[in-house]
């Protein structure tokens, strides 16, 4: 359970860093999305890493939760 909580906190930090380093302004201008990585390459690279690591950890978390759910369902079917 502690592992799940740590993963959730890590995902939360990654999402926060992604939004902080690569903000989307309102009203939305497509040119800003194209120009911003050129003007601020370090922030874009850091935001990309935060997105990548957050995505990997969230997929692992989803896989673990799915496996635990399958184990619980199989255990309940055996009791019948």
C-alpha positions in Angstrom: 0.0 0.0 0.0 2.9 2.3 0.8 4.3 1.7 -2.7 1.0 2.8 -4.3 1.0 6.0 -2.2 4.6 6.8 -3.2 3.8 6.2 -6.9 0.7 8.5 -6.7 2.8 11.2 -5.1 5.5 10.9 -7.7 2.9 11.1 -10.5 1.4 14.2 -8.8 4.9 15.9 -8.7 5.5 15.0 -12.3 2.2 16.5 -13.4 2.9 19.6 -11.4 6.4 20.0 -13.0 5.0 19.4 -16.5 2.4 22.2 -16.0 4.9 24.5 -14.4 7.6 24.1 -17.0 5.4 24.0 -20.1 2.3 26.1 -19.4 -0.5 26.5 -22.0 -1.7 30.1 -22.1 -5.4 31.0 -22.5 -6.6 31.9 -25.1 -4.9 29.0 -26.8 -2.6 30.0 -29.6 -1.1 27.2 -31.7 2.0 29.3 -32.5 2.9 29.4 -28.8 3.1 25.6 -28.7 5.4 25.6 -31.7 7.6 28.5 -30.6 8.0 27.9 -26.9 10.2 24.8 -27.3 12.6 26.8 -29.5 12.8 29.7 -27.1 13.0 27.7 -23.9 14.6 24.3 -24.8 15.7 23.5 -21.3 12.2 23.9 -19.9 10.8 21.9 -22.8 13.3 19.1 -22.2 12.6 19.0 -18.5 8.8 19.0 -19.0 9.2 16.2 -21.5 11.2 14.1 -19.0 8.6 14.8 -16.3 5.8 13.7 -18.7 7.8 10.6 -19.7 8.6 9.5 -16.1 5.0 10.3 -14.9 3.6 8.2 -17.8 5.9 5.2 -17.1 5.1 5.2 -13.3 1.3 5.6 -13.9 1.3 2.7 -16.4 3.2 0.6 -13.8 0.7 1.6 -11.2 -2.2 0.7 -13.4 -0.6 -2.7 -14.2 -0.1 -3.4 -10.5 -3.6 -2.5 -9.6 -5.0 -4.6 -12.4 -3.0 -7.6 -11.3 -4.1 -7.2 -7.7 -7.7 -7.0 -8.8 -7.4 -10.1 -10.9 -5.9 -12.0 -7.9 -8.8 -10.9 -5.7 -11.4 -12.0 -8.2 -9.7 -15.4 -8.7 -9.5 -15.8 -4.9 -13.2 -15.1 -4.6 -14.1 -17.6 -7.4 -12.1 -20.3 -5.6 -14.1 -19.9 -2.4 -17.4 -20.7 -4.2 
